[in-house]
Structures are given as structure tokens and as C-alpha cells.
């Protein structure tokens, strides 16, 4: 009987207890969002979402630890300089946004927040991440853009669930080799840093779909780059890239590549196998010849070759029949081949700053043209006035 009585007493006591919960994303989104701590303190067990953004807070009251069910905490756009360490007691947190503050460092045991799947620390003043950061193994989205990060801990490779990482505008000079362990990463934004090279392990990021490495100091890409078979969007603008690895031809899913502002003089033959490519930007490189391998990219819709040293456009340029945007400005081009006028899908054409001295009558063939730039070509007034008479569409915007 004593045993039964004890069991009854335990069951009765449990009925009065509220258990902290980690909700599904659907359940969480259905919960009320509190925007005032005072209001939230009236019913602490009902507080799953707390949004204190934009309240000019310089510190967070420790009373938020009484919200044992808290799953989402938004502290964005305040004036915090210190990460409130007592937040680490809120171990049910799934979403933590503390962006747009002035936080200098994270507590060493940040890894206690084991249930986090979304962590936004962007626009702060962080210079490093503690080693325990790698314990946040449920993270799927990590935003650290606009900080002063100089390095990443080796433990970042433990974030096996992460799908998106934003490191735009930091001071990173290299990535740890463990970065290649992020096997579920689909979107990586790491432009405007100081990277000089990419680790060979980068080729293990086989789920990558979007990769932005623009505005760094990269000279070469590793051969393993060709393993990124699911890559669709590749941004490498504003680097010092001298040549591309032959393996780039394996990236058959690529739709857009931006290689502008580099030091390329040629493209590998394998580049011609990127038959899904629709946008290619090669502006501000060092091409002295039109890269003939491009002519195999029949699906190409946009091609940028501005500010190179190309003087001759190949006769079979019409192989790019799907082009609707073409920039050839600031190249020493004197004439255009006869087949150029078969590019009848062109909607935007930039010939400014070229050495073409005669306005081609065959502009009339470009019936879909909407924008035409002929500025800085030293055309006579009479030639400029004749342009409109050649164009079929009177609504074309022409620049002289």
C-alpha cells in the first residue's frame, strides 16, 4: 500500500508541473510572439517566442531565464556590447537572432545551446568564435556577415546539419580544412574577406548550390573544385584568378558564373561542356582573343566581355543564338562579323568605347532590341541621327 501511495503522490505532483518543450517549426510559428518582458512575465510558461528587437536595449534582464519554454529569442537592432551569458540556460532555444548589436565576443560555452537551428550574429564586432561553437550540431542556418572574424575554429566542421552559412564582409584569410566536413551545406556566402586560397577539402561540399567567393584575393581554385556537381550559381568576381582548373567542366548544373575583375587570359577547353550556363560575366579580365570555347554554350542568355583587349569577334558568334544581353564595351573592336546580326534575340547591346566607326545598317535585324549603348565611339552627329532610322523598334533606348 505504501508503494501505491507513493506512486499516486508522484503522479499527482507531475500534474502540476510544466515541462519545457522544443516545438516543431510549425507549432512554434503558431505560438504568440511576445514583445514585452513585463507582459511575458505574467504568464511565463506561455512564452515560446520573445521579440525584443529595436528597443535600444543596452542589457537584457536576467528575468528572461524564467521563460523555460522559450524557443525563439529575437534581440536584433539593440545596443548590446556583451552577449548575456545567462541566455545559455535557455537550452530549448531553436532560433536566436542577436544581429545588429556591438557584441565583441561569445561566451566559451556557447555550445550549450544545443537545440539551435537558426543563429543570426550578423553586424556585430566578433573577431573569433569559441571552440565550443562546433557543438551546435543542429544548426541549419548561420549568419555571421559584417563582423571582424579573422579565423574560424576547426570545430566548425562539426556542424554537419548546416545548410546556409553567410560570412560576407569579415577578415578571414583562410578556411580550416574541416570546412570540407559540412556535407549538407547548400549555400555559402564568403565574399569580401581576405582569402588567398581555397582548401582542397572544399571539394567535399558536394551539396553546394550557391557559392559566393567574390572580392577576395584568390589566385587559383583547387582541382577538387570539380566535385561540386550540384553547383548552380558561382560568384568569383574581384579576385586575382589567373586560370581555372580543367575540372570546372564537370559542373554541369551551373546556370550562372561571375568571373569579372580577375586576371584570366583564357578558359579551359572543358568550359565548353557547361551547357546549362545562361549567364557568364567575364568583364574586366585580360582576354586578348574572344574565348572560342564560349561558342559551345548555346543556352547562354547573358555574356559580359567588357573591358578586355578583344579586337576580333568570331564569324560564328551566331552560335549563341539565345543571347539577349551582350556587353563588348571598351574593347578595341573595329568591325562586327556578318553573322553578328543573326543574334536576333538580343535585347541589350553595349558597344560603347569600341573602335567601330560606322553605324551598321543591319541593326535593323535586331528586332527585339530594347537598349543600345553607342557612347564614347566618336560617331558624327549625322551617324547618331541615322541610328534611329535603322532600328525597327522606335522605343529602343539609345545612348550616344
C-alpha positions as CSV (number, residue, x, y, z in Angstrom):
1,X,0.0,0.0,0.0
2,X,2.9,2.3,0.8
3,X,4.2,1.8,-2.7
4,X,0.9,2.6,-4.3
5,X,0.6,5.7,-2.2
6,X,4.0,6.9,-3.3
7,X,3.2,6.3,-7.0
8,X,-0.1,8.2,-6.6
9,X,1.7,11.1,-4.9
10,X,4.3,11.3,-7.7
11,X,1.7,11.2,-10.4
12,X,-0.3,14.0,-8.6
13,X,2.8,16.2,-8.3
14,X,3.6,15.7,-12.0
15,X,0.2,17.0,-13.0
16,X,1.1,20.4,-11.6
17,X,4.4,20.6,-13.5
18,X,5.0,22.3,-16.8
19,X,7.7,20.6,-18.9
20,X,10.0,22.7,-21.1
21,X,9.4,21.9,-24.7
22,X,11.2,22.0,-28.0
23,X,8.4,22.6,-30.6
24,X,8.3,21.7,-34.2
25,X,8.7,24.6,-36.6
26,X,5.0,24.5,-37.4
27,X,4.0,24.5,-33.8
28,X,6.4,27.3,-32.9
29,X,5.2,29.6,-35.7
30,X,1.6,29.2,-34.4
31,X,2.6,30.5,-30.9
32,X,2.0,34.1,-29.8
33,X,5.0,36.4,-30.2
34,X,5.6,38.5,-27.0
35,X,7.3,41.9,-27.5
36,X,7.4,43.0,-23.8
37,X,9.1,41.3,-20.9
38,X,6.6,42.7,-18.5
39,X,3.7,41.2,-20.4
40,X,5.6,37.9,-20.8
41,X,6.3,37.6,-17.1
42,X,2.5,37.5,-16.4
43,X,2.4,34.0,-18.0
44,X,6.0,32.7,-18.2
45,X,5.0,29.2,-19.2
46,X,3.2,30.5,-22.3
47,X,6.3,32.3,-23.6
48,X,7.7,30.4,-26.6
49,X,8.6,33.4,-28.7
50,X,10.0,36.7,-27.4
51,X,10.9,39.6,-29.7
52,X,12.8,42.5,-28.1
53,X,14.3,43.9,-31.4
54,X,14.8,47.6,-31.9
55,X,14.2,48.6,-28.3
56,X,17.6,50.3,-27.8
57,X,18.5,47.9,-25.0
58,X,22.0,48.0,-23.6
59,X,21.4,44.9,-21.5
60,X,18.9,42.1,-21.2
61,X,17.2,41.5,-17.9
62,X,18.0,38.1,-16.4
63,X,14.3,37.5,-15.8
64,X,14.1,36.0,-19.3
65,X,15.5,32.8,-17.8
66,X,12.1,32.2,-16.2
67,X,10.7,31.5,-19.7
68,X,11.6,27.8,-19.6
69,X,9.7,27.1,-22.8
70,X,11.4,29.8,-24.8
71,X,12.2,28.5,-28.3
72,X,12.7,31.8,-30.2
73,X,14.5,34.9,-28.9
74,X,15.0,38.0,-31.1
75,X,17.4,40.7,-29.8
76,X,18.2,42.3,-33.1
77,X,18.9,46.0,-33.5
78,X,19.7,46.9,-30.0
79,X,22.8,48.4,-28.3
80,X,24.3,45.3,-26.7
81,X,28.0,45.0,-26.3
82,X,28.1,41.8,-24.2
83,X,26.4,38.6,-25.0
84,X,24.2,37.8,-22.0
85,X,25.7,34.6,-20.6
86,X,22.5,33.6,-18.8
87,X,21.0,33.0,-22.2
88,X,22.9,29.8,-22.2
89,X,20.5,28.5,-19.6
90,X,17.7,28.7,-22.2
91,X,18.6,25.3,-23.7
92,X,15.3,24.9,-25.6
93,X,16.2,27.9,-27.9
94,X,15.9,27.0,-31.5
95,X,16.1,30.5,-33.0
96,X,18.4,33.2,-31.7
97,X,18.8,36.5,-33.5
98,X,21.2,38.9,-31.9
99,X,22.3,40.7,-35.1
100,X,22.9,44.5,-35.4
101,X,24.4,45.0,-32.0
102,X,28.0,45.7,-30.9
103,X,29.0,42.3,-29.4
104,X,32.7,41.7,-29.2
105,X,32.8,38.0,-28.2
106,X,30.7,35.0,-27.4
107,X,30.9,33.0,-24.2
108,X,33.2,30.0,-24.3
109,X,30.3,27.6,-23.6
110,X,28.1,28.9,-26.4
111,X,27.8,25.2,-27.4
112,X,25.3,24.7,-24.5
113,X,22.6,26.0,-26.9
114,X,22.4,22.5,-28.4
115,X,18.9,22.9,-29.9
116,X,19.7,26.0,-32.0
117,X,18.9,25.6,-35.7
118,X,19.0,29.3,-36.7
119,X,21.7,31.6,-35.3
120,X,22.0,35.2,-36.6
121,X,25.0,37.1,-35.3
122,X,25.5,39.4,-38.3
123,X,26.5,43.0,-38.0
124,X,28.4,42.8,-34.7
125,X,32.1,43.1,-33.8
126,X,33.2,39.5,-33.3
127,X,36.8,38.7,-34.1
128,X,36.7,34.9,-33.3
129,X,34.4,32.1,-32.4
130,X,34.9,29.8,-29.4
131,X,35.9,26.2,-30.0
132,X,32.6,25.0,-28.4
133,X,30.8,26.6,-31.4
134,X,31.2,23.2,-33.0
135,X,28.7,21.7,-30.5
136,X,25.8,23.5,-32.2
137,X,25.3,20.4,-34.3
138,X,21.6,21.1,-35.1
139,X,22.3,24.4,-36.8
140,X,20.9,24.7,-40.3
141,X,21.3,28.5,-40.8
142,X,24.3,30.5,-39.6
143,X,24.6,34.2,-40.4
144,X,27.9,36.0,-39.4
145,X,28.1,38.6,-42.1
146,X,29.5,42.1,-41.2
147,X,31.8,41.1,-38.3
148,X,35.6,41.2,-37.9
149,X,36.2,37.5,-37.9
150,X,39.9,36.7,-38.6
151,X,39.6,32.9,-38.3
152,X,37.1,30.1,-37.8
153,X,37.6,27.3,-35.2
154,X,38.5,23.9,-36.5
155,X,35.4,22.6,-34.7
156,X,33.2,24.4,-37.3
157,X,33.5,21.2,-39.3
158,X,31.2,19.5,-36.8
159,X,28.2,21.5,-38.0
160,X,27.1,18.6,-40.1
161,X,23.5,19.8,-40.4
162,X,24.2,23.4,-41.5
163,X,22.7,24.3,-44.9
164,X,23.5,28.0,-45.2
165,X,26.5,30.0,-43.9
166,X,26.9,33.7,-44.5
167,X,30.3,35.1,-43.8
168,X,30.1,38.1,-46.1
169,X,32.4,41.0,-45.1
170,X,34.8,39.7,-42.5
171,X,38.6,39.5,-42.2
172,X,39.1,35.8,-42.9
173,X,42.5,34.9,-44.5
174,X,41.9,31.2,-44.7
175,X,39.3,28.5,-44.0
176,X,40.0,25.5,-41.8
177,X,40.5,22.1,-43.5
178,X,37.5,20.9,-41.5
179,X,35.3,23.1,-43.6
180,X,35.0,20.3,-46.1
181,X,33.1,18.3,-43.5
182,X,30.0,20.4,-43.9
183,X,28.3,17.8,-46.0
184,X,24.8,19.4,-46.0
185,X,25.9,22.9,-46.9
186,X,23.9,24.2,-49.9
187,X,24.5,28.0,-49.7
188,X,27.9,29.6,-48.8
189,X,28.4,33.4,-48.9
190,X,32.0,34.3,-48.1
191,X,32.7,37.3,-50.3
192,X,34.6,40.4,-49.1
193,X,37.1,38.7,-47.0
194,X,40.9,38.2,-47.5
195,X,41.1,34.6,-48.6
196,X,44.1,33.8,-50.7
197,X,43.3,30.2,-51.4
198,X,40.7,27.5,-51.0
199,X,41.5,24.3,-49.2
200,X,41.5,21.1,-51.2
201,X,38.8,19.7,-48.8
202,X,36.4,22.2,-50.4
203,X,35.7,19.6,-53.0
204,X,33.8,17.6,-50.3
205,X,31.0,20.2,-50.2
206,X,29.1,18.2,-52.8
207,X,25.6,19.6,-51.8
208,X,26.6,23.2,-52.6
209,X,24.2,25.0,-54.8
210,X,25.2,28.6,-54.3
211,X,28.9,29.7,-53.8
212,X,30.0,33.3,-53.4
213,X,33.7,33.8,-53.1
214,X,33.8,37.3,-54.7
215,X,36.0,40.1,-53.5
216,X,38.9,38.1,-52.0
217,X,42.5,37.6,-53.0
218,X,42.3,34.1,-54.6
219,X,44.7,33.2,-57.4
220,X,43.8,29.6,-58.1
221,X,41.0,27.1,-57.4
222,X,41.8,23.6,-56.3
223,X,41.3,20.8,-58.8
224,X,38.8,19.3,-56.3
225,X,36.5,22.2,-57.2
226,X,35.1,20.0,-60.0
227,X,33.5,17.8,-57.3
228,X,30.8,20.4,-56.6
229,X,28.5,18.7,-59.0
230,X,25.3,20.4,-57.8
231,X,26.6,23.9,-58.0
232,X,24.2,26.3,-59.9
233,X,25.5,29.7,-59.0
234,X,29.2,30.6,-58.8
235,X,30.4,34.1,-58.0
236,X,34.2,34.7,-58.2
237,X,34.3,38.3,-59.1
238,X,37.0,40.7,-57.8
239,X,39.8,38.2,-57.2
240,X,43.2,37.6,-58.9
241,X,42.3,34.3,-60.6
242,X,44.8,33.5,-63.4
243,X,43.4,30.3,-64.7
244,X,40.5,27.9,-63.9
245,X,41.0,24.2,-63.2
246,X,40.1,21.8,-66.0
247,X,37.7,20.1,-63.6
248,X,35.3,23.0,-63.8
249,X,33.9,21.4,-66.8
250,X,32.3,18.8,-64.5
251,X,29.9,21.3,-63.0
252,X,27.1,20.6,-65.5
253,X,24.4,22.2,-63.3
254,X,25.9,25.7,-63.4
255,X,23.5,28.3,-64.5
256,X,25.4,31.5,-63.7
257,X,29.1,32.3,-63.3
258,X,30.6,35.7,-62.5
259,X,34.3,35.8,-63.1
260,X,34.5,39.6,-63.6
261,X,37.5,41.6,-62.4
262,X,40.1,38.8,-62.4
263,X,43.2,38.1,-64.5
264,X,42.0,35.5,-66.9
265,X,43.5,35.3,-70.4
266,X,41.9,32.0,-71.4
267,X,39.3,29.4,-70.4
268,X,39.9,25.7,-70.3
269,X,38.5,23.6,-73.1
270,X,36.3,21.8,-70.6
271,X,34.4,25.1,-70.1
272,X,32.5,24.3,-73.2
273,X,30.7,21.4,-71.6
274,X,28.8,23.7,-69.2
275,X,25.8,23.5,-71.4
276,X,23.3,24.6,-68.8
277,X,25.0,28.0,-68.4
278,X,22.8,31.0,-69.0
279,X,24.8,33.9,-67.6
280,X,28.5,34.4,-67.9
281,X,30.3,37.5,-66.8
282,X,34.0,37.9,-67.9
283,X,34.2,41.7,-67.7
284,X,37.4,43.3,-66.6
285,X,39.8,40.4,-67.4
286,X,42.8,40.2,-69.7
287,X,41.4,38.4,-72.8
288,X,43.1,39.4,-76.0
289,X,41.0,37.0,-78.0
290,X,37.4,36.1,-77.9
291,X,37.3,32.8,-75.9
292,X,36.1,30.5,-78.7
293,X,35.1,27.8,-76.2
294,X,32.1,30.0,-75.2
295,X,30.6,29.4,-78.6
296,X,29.6,25.9,-77.4
297,X,27.4,27.3,-74.7
298,X,24.2,27.5,-76.9
299,X,21.9,28.2,-73.9
300,X,23.8,31.4,-72.9
301,X,21.5,34.3,-72.5
302,X,23.8,36.9,-71.0
303,X,27.5,37.4,-71.8
304,X,29.8,40.1,-70.4
305,X,33.1,40.8,-72.0
306,X,33.5,44.5,-71.2
307,X,37.0,46.0,-70.6
308,X,39.1,43.3,-72.1
309,X,41.5,43.6,-75.1
310,X,39.5,41.7,-77.7
311,X,39.8,43.1,-81.2
312,X,38.0,40.4,-83.3
313,X,34.6,38.9,-82.8
314,X,34.4,35.4,-84.4
315,X,32.3,34.9,-87.5
316,X,30.3,32.1,-85.9
317,X,29.2,34.3,-83.0
318,X,25.7,33.4,-84.1
319,X,26.1,30.0,-82.4
320,X,25.0,32.0,-79.3
321,X,21.5,32.3,-80.7
322,X,19.8,32.6,-77.3
323,X,21.8,35.7,-76.2
324,X,19.6,38.6,-75.1
325,X,22.3,40.6,-73.4
326,X,25.8,41.2,-74.7
327,X,28.4,43.8,-73.4
328,X,31.5,44.3,-75.6
329,X,32.3,47.9,-74.4
330,X,35.8,49.1,-74.0
331,X,37.4,46.6,-76.3
332,X,39.4,47.6,-79.5
333,X,36.8,46.1,-81.8
334,X,36.7,47.8,-85.2
335,X,34.1,45.8,-87.1
336,X,31.5,43.2,-86.4
337,X,31.2,40.0,-88.5
338,X,28.3,39.4,-90.8
339,X,26.8,36.7,-88.7
340,X,26.6,39.0,-85.7
341,X,23.3,40.2,-87.0
342,X,21.8,36.8,-86.6
343,X,21.7,37.3,-82.9
344,X,18.1,38.2,-83.2
345,X,17.2,37.6,-79.6
346,X,19.4,40.5,-78.4
347,X,17.5,42.9,-76.2
348,X,20.6,44.7,-74.8
349,X,23.8,45.5,-76.6
350,X,26.7,47.6,-75.4
351,X,29.3,48.7,-77.9
352,X,30.4,51.8,-76.1
353,X,34.1,52.7,-76.2
354,X,34.9,50.3,-79.1
355,X,36.7,51.4,-82.3
356,X,33.6,50.9,-84.5
357,X,33.4,54.0,-86.7
358,X,30.5,53.1,-88.9
359,X,27.0,52.6,-87.6
360,X,25.9,49.2,-89.1
361,X,22.7,49.4,-91.2
362,X,22.0,45.8,-90.1
363,X,20.9,47.0,-86.7
364,X,17.5,46.6,-88.3
365,X,17.9,42.8,-87.9
366,X,17.9,43.1,-84.1
367,X,14.1,43.4,-83.9
368,X,14.0,42.6,-80.1
369,X,16.5,45.3,-79.2
370,X,15.5,47.5,-76.2
371,X,18.8,49.0,-75.1
372,X,21.7,50.1,-77.3
373,X,24.8,51.8,-76.0
374,X,27.0,53.6,-78.6
375,X,28.5,56.2,-76.4
376,X,32.2,57.1,-76.5
377,X,32.6,55.9,-80.1
378,X,33.4,59.2,-81.7
379,X,30.4,58.9,-84.1
380,X,29.5,62.0,-86.0
381,X,26.2,63.8,-85.3
382,X,24.9,62.6,-88.7
383,X,25.7,59.0,-87.8
384,X,24.0,59.3,-84.5
385,X,20.9,60.7,-86.1
386,X,20.8,57.8,-88.6
387,X,20.7,55.1,-85.9
388,X,17.1,55.6,-85.1
389,X,16.2,55.1,-88.8
390,X,17.8,51.7,-88.8
391,X,16.0,50.4,-85.7
392,X,12.7,48.6,-86.2
393,X,11.5,49.3,-82.7
394,X,11.2,53.1,-82.2
395,X,11.2,52.6,-78.4
396,X,14.8,51.4,-78.2
397,X,16.8,53.4,-75.6
398,X,19.9,54.5,-77.3
399,X,22.9,56.1,-75.6
400,X,25.5,58.2,-77.5
